[in-house]
Amino acid sequence: MWRLNGQPLQKFKGHQDSVSGVSFSPDGKTIATASSDKTARLWRLNGQLLQEFKGHQGSVWGVSFNPDGKTIATASSDNTARLWTLNGQLLQEFKVHQGSVWGVNFSPDGKTIATASDNNTARLWTLNGQLLQEFKGHQGSVLSVSFSPDGKTIATSSSDKTARLWPVENLEHLLVRGCNWLHDYLQNNSEVSERDKHLCDDIK
């Protein structure tokens, strides 16, 4: 941690390998780090270690705080992103990517997560792990992803020497589209329970 004039303020020591990502909490009181030692860590600004996040099977490349400051997301070379409480409890694993996940970022409202992957795509997820949208077009690994302040656009950077802007579909629009697609299946499949047939009744 540095002052803006270049004066060093604090060193955070404890990782056993390269540190590849860092993020301040929204209140500015803690810092999260991501490391090739397969862990992420949470620190006070004075360098005191508060929590270690263990479970990834590969290097942790990126880390991001939810805007509410209550959870963090990590991106890893084990092809997953993960959602954690600040006390180190794993809440959700995002496992659909077919390559390293290089970057992860929360939407401004904290309701969705975007991931950037080695498989040339970025993806948008609900916090419970449901895939909402896939951003295809890069010709190389997508290395980072970031939301616009209004949450309606994401930017991606790639090893294909480009950055790109993408529209983010409104969550309500995605739900409507999904329910329209599911409607015939829910109504006409005999294996669907009576309760499940009405899952989309309130989504129009």
KAWO-V419132 format. One record per residue. N is the residue number from 1. RES is the residue in one letter. SS is DSSP state (helix for helix, strand for strand, loop for the rest). OMEGA is omega in whole degrees, -180 to 180 (* if undefined). D_CENTER is the distance of its C-alpha to the mean C-alpha in Angstrom with 1 decimal. Layout:
n=N res=RES ss=SS omega=OMEGA d_center=D_CENTER
n=N res=RES ss=SS omega=OMEGA d_center=D_CENTER
//
This chain:
n=1 res=M ss=loop omega=-172 d_center=23.8
n=2 res=W ss=strand omega=164 d_center=26.3
n=3 res=R ss=loop omega=-178 d_center=28.4
n=4 res=L ss=loop omega=177 d_center=28.4
n=5 res=N ss=loop omega=178 d_center=31.8
n=6 res=G ss=loop omega=179 d_center=30.5
n=7 res=Q ss=loop omega=178 d_center=31.8
n=8 res=P ss=strand omega=180 d_center=29.7
n=9 res=L ss=loop omega=-173 d_center=28.9
n=10 res=Q ss=loop omega=175 d_center=27.2
n=11 res=K ss=loop omega=-179 d_center=26.1
n=12 res=F ss=loop omega=-173 d_center=23.6
n=13 res=K ss=loop omega=178 d_center=25.1
n=14 res=G ss=loop omega=177 d_center=24.3
n=15 res=H ss=loop omega=-178 d_center=21.8
n=16 res=Q ss=loop omega=179 d_center=23.8
n=17 res=D ss=loop omega=-177 d_center=22.3
n=18 res=S ss=loop omega=174 d_center=20.7
n=19 res=V ss=strand omega=-170 d_center=18.2
n=20 res=S ss=strand omega=179 d_center=15.6
n=21 res=G ss=strand omega=180 d_center=13.2
n=22 res=V ss=strand omega=-179 d_center=14.0
n=23 res=S ss=strand omega=172 d_center=12.9
n=24 res=F ss=strand omega=169 d_center=15.3
n=25 res=S ss=loop omega=-179 d_center=15.0
n=26 res=P ss=loop omega=179 d_center=15.9
n=27 res=D ss=loop omega=176 d_center=19.4
n=28 res=G ss=loop omega=-175 d_center=19.8
n=29 res=K ss=loop omega=180 d_center=21.2
n=30 res=T ss=strand omega=178 d_center=18.9
n=31 res=I ss=strand omega=173 d_center=16.9
n=32 res=A ss=strand omega=179 d_center=14.1
n=33 res=T ss=strand omega=178 d_center=14.6
n=34 res=A ss=strand omega=-172 d_center=13.2
n=35 res=S ss=strand omega=174 d_center=16.1
n=36 res=S ss=loop omega=175 d_center=17.7
n=37 res=D ss=loop omega=175 d_center=19.5
n=38 res=K ss=loop omega=179 d_center=16.6
n=39 res=T ss=strand omega=163 d_center=15.8
n=40 res=A ss=strand omega=-179 d_center=13.9
n=41 res=R ss=strand omega=179 d_center=16.3
n=42 res=L ss=strand omega=-173 d_center=16.9
n=43 res=W ss=strand omega=163 d_center=20.0
n=44 res=R ss=strand omega=-179 d_center=22.5
n=45 res=L ss=loop omega=177 d_center=23.6
n=46 res=N ss=loop omega=178 d_center=26.9
n=47 res=G ss=loop omega=179 d_center=25.2
n=48 res=Q ss=loop omega=178 d_center=25.4
n=49 res=L ss=strand omega=179 d_center=22.9
n=50 res=L ss=strand omega=-174 d_center=21.6
n=51 res=Q ss=strand omega=175 d_center=19.2
n=52 res=E ss=strand omega=-178 d_center=18.1
n=53 res=F ss=strand omega=-175 d_center=15.1
n=54 res=K ss=strand omega=177 d_center=16.7
n=55 res=G ss=loop omega=177 d_center=16.0
n=56 res=H ss=loop omega=180 d_center=14.3
n=57 res=Q ss=loop omega=178 d_center=17.0
n=58 res=G ss=loop omega=-180 d_center=16.3
n=59 res=S ss=loop omega=174 d_center=15.5
n=60 res=V ss=strand omega=-173 d_center=12.3
n=61 res=W ss=strand omega=-174 d_center=11.6
n=62 res=G ss=strand omega=179 d_center=8.9
n=63 res=V ss=strand omega=-177 d_center=8.1
n=64 res=S ss=strand omega=175 d_center=7.2
n=65 res=F ss=strand omega=166 d_center=9.2
n=66 res=N ss=loop omega=179 d_center=9.2
n=67 res=P ss=loop omega=177 d_center=12.2
n=68 res=D ss=loop omega=176 d_center=14.3
n=69 res=G ss=loop omega=-174 d_center=14.0
n=70 res=K ss=loop omega=-180 d_center=14.1
n=71 res=T ss=strand omega=171 d_center=10.9
n=72 res=I ss=strand omega=175 d_center=8.5
n=73 res=A ss=strand omega=179 d_center=5.3
n=74 res=T ss=strand omega=178 d_center=6.6
n=75 res=A ss=strand omega=-170 d_center=7.0
n=76 res=S ss=strand omega=175 d_center=10.5
n=77 res=S ss=loop omega=176 d_center=13.7
n=78 res=D ss=loop omega=177 d_center=14.2
n=79 res=N ss=loop omega=180 d_center=12.4
n=80 res=T ss=loop omega=161 d_center=9.6
n=81 res=A ss=strand omega=-178 d_center=6.2
n=82 res=R ss=strand omega=178 d_center=7.3
n=83 res=L ss=strand omega=-173 d_center=7.5
n=84 res=W ss=strand omega=164 d_center=10.7
n=85 res=T ss=strand omega=-178 d_center=13.5
n=86 res=L ss=loop omega=177 d_center=15.1
n=87 res=N ss=loop omega=174 d_center=18.0
n=88 res=G ss=loop omega=179 d_center=16.1
n=89 res=Q ss=loop omega=177 d_center=16.0
n=90 res=L ss=strand omega=180 d_center=13.5
n=91 res=L ss=strand omega=-175 d_center=12.5
n=92 res=Q ss=strand omega=176 d_center=10.5
n=93 res=E ss=strand omega=-180 d_center=9.9
n=94 res=F ss=strand omega=-163 d_center=8.4
n=95 res=K ss=loop omega=-172 d_center=11.4
n=96 res=V ss=loop omega=-178 d_center=12.6
n=97 res=H ss=loop omega=179 d_center=12.1
n=98 res=Q ss=loop omega=179 d_center=15.6
n=99 res=G ss=loop omega=180 d_center=14.8
n=100 res=S ss=loop omega=173 d_center=13.0
n=101 res=V ss=strand omega=-173 d_center=9.3
n=102 res=W ss=strand omega=-175 d_center=10.0
n=103 res=G ss=strand omega=180 d_center=7.2
n=104 res=V ss=strand omega=-178 d_center=3.7
n=105 res=N ss=strand omega=176 d_center=4.5
n=106 res=F ss=strand omega=170 d_center=5.8
n=107 res=S ss=loop omega=-179 d_center=8.9
n=108 res=P ss=loop omega=178 d_center=12.1
n=109 res=D ss=loop omega=177 d_center=13.1
n=110 res=G ss=loop omega=-175 d_center=10.2
n=111 res=K ss=loop omega=179 d_center=10.6
n=112 res=T ss=strand omega=179 d_center=7.8
n=113 res=I ss=strand omega=174 d_center=4.1
n=114 res=A ss=strand omega=179 d_center=4.8
n=115 res=T ss=strand omega=178 d_center=5.0
n=116 res=A ss=strand omega=-169 d_center=8.4
n=117 res=S ss=strand omega=176 d_center=10.9
n=118 res=D ss=loop omega=-178 d_center=14.5
n=119 res=N ss=loop omega=174 d_center=15.7
n=120 res=N ss=loop omega=-179 d_center=16.0
n=121 res=T ss=strand omega=162 d_center=13.4
n=122 res=A ss=strand omega=-178 d_center=10.2
n=123 res=R ss=strand omega=180 d_center=8.9
n=124 res=L ss=strand omega=-173 d_center=8.1
n=125 res=W ss=strand omega=164 d_center=7.8
n=126 res=T ss=strand omega=-179 d_center=9.5
n=127 res=L ss=loop omega=178 d_center=8.8
n=128 res=N ss=loop omega=173 d_center=11.5
n=129 res=G ss=loop omega=179 d_center=10.1
n=130 res=Q ss=loop omega=178 d_center=12.1
n=131 res=L ss=strand omega=-179 d_center=11.6
n=132 res=L ss=strand omega=-172 d_center=12.7
n=133 res=Q ss=strand omega=177 d_center=13.1
n=134 res=E ss=strand omega=-178 d_center=13.3
n=135 res=F ss=strand omega=-176 d_center=14.2
n=136 res=K ss=strand omega=177 d_center=17.1
n=137 res=G ss=loop omega=177 d_center=19.6
n=138 res=H ss=loop omega=179 d_center=18.8
n=139 res=Q ss=loop omega=177 d_center=21.4
n=140 res=G ss=loop omega=-179 d_center=19.5
n=141 res=S ss=loop omega=173 d_center=16.2
n=142 res=V ss=strand omega=-168 d_center=13.4
n=143 res=L ss=strand omega=179 d_center=12.7
n=144 res=S ss=strand omega=-178 d_center=10.5
n=145 res=V ss=strand omega=-178 d_center=9.0
n=146 res=S ss=strand omega=178 d_center=10.0
n=147 res=F ss=strand omega=168 d_center=11.1
n=148 res=S ss=loop omega=-178 d_center=14.8
n=149 res=P ss=loop omega=179 d_center=16.1
n=150 res=D ss=loop omega=177 d_center=17.2
n=151 res=G ss=loop omega=-176 d_center=14.0
n=152 res=K ss=loop omega=-177 d_center=16.1
n=153 res=T ss=strand omega=169 d_center=15.2
n=154 res=I ss=strand omega=175 d_center=12.5
n=155 res=A ss=strand omega=178 d_center=13.8
n=156 res=T ss=strand omega=172 d_center=13.2
n=157 res=S ss=strand omega=-171 d_center=15.2
n=158 res=S ss=strand omega=174 d_center=16.8
n=159 res=S ss=loop omega=176 d_center=19.4
n=160 res=D ss=loop omega=176 d_center=21.6
n=161 res=K ss=loop omega=177 d_center=22.6
n=162 res=T ss=loop omega=163 d_center=21.0
n=163 res=A ss=strand omega=-177 d_center=18.5
n=164 res=R ss=strand omega=174 d_center=18.0
n=165 res=L ss=strand omega=-177 d_center=17.4
n=166 res=W ss=strand omega=174 d_center=16.4
n=167 res=P ss=strand omega=176 d_center=17.2
n=168 res=V ss=loop omega=179 d_center=14.7
n=169 res=E ss=loop omega=176 d_center=16.7
n=170 res=N ss=loop omega=-177 d_center=17.4
n=171 res=L ss=helix omega=179 d_center=16.2
n=172 res=E ss=helix omega=178 d_center=19.9
n=173 res=H ss=helix omega=178 d_center=20.9
n=174 res=L ss=helix omega=-180 d_center=18.5
n=175 res=L ss=helix omega=178 d_center=19.9
n=176 res=V ss=helix omega=180 d_center=23.4
n=177 res=R ss=helix omega=180 d_center=23.0
n=178 res=G ss=helix omega=-179 d_center=21.7
n=179 res=C ss=helix omega=175 d_center=24.6
n=180 res=N ss=helix omega=180 d_center=27.1
n=181 res=W ss=helix omega=-176 d_center=26.2
n=182 res=L ss=helix omega=-168 d_center=26.5
n=183 res=H ss=helix omega=-177 d_center=29.7
n=184 res=D ss=helix omega=180 d_center=32.3
n=185 res=Y ss=helix omega=-177 d_center=30.7
n=186 res=L ss=helix omega=-175 d_center=30.5
n=187 res=Q ss=helix omega=-170 d_center=34.0
n=188 res=N ss=helix omega=-180 d_center=35.8
n=189 res=N ss=loop omega=-176 d_center=34.4
n=190 res=S ss=loop omega=-179 d_center=36.8
n=191 res=E ss=loop omega=179 d_center=34.2
n=192 res=V ss=loop omega=-179 d_center=32.0
n=193 res=S ss=loop omega=180 d_center=33.1
n=194 res=E ss=loop omega=179 d_center=34.7
n=195 res=R ss=loop omega=-178 d_center=32.0
n=196 res=D ss=helix omega=178 d_center=29.2
n=197 res=K ss=helix omega=-176 d_center=31.3
n=198 res=H ss=helix omega=-179 d_center=30.7
n=199 res=L ss=loop omega=-174 d_center=26.9
n=200 res=C ss=loop omega=-176 d_center=26.7
n=201 res=D ss=loop omega=-176 d_center=29.8
n=202 res=D ss=loop omega=-179 d_center=28.2
n=203 res=I ss=loop omega=-177 d_center=25.9
n=204 res=K ss=loop omega=* d_center=28.1
//
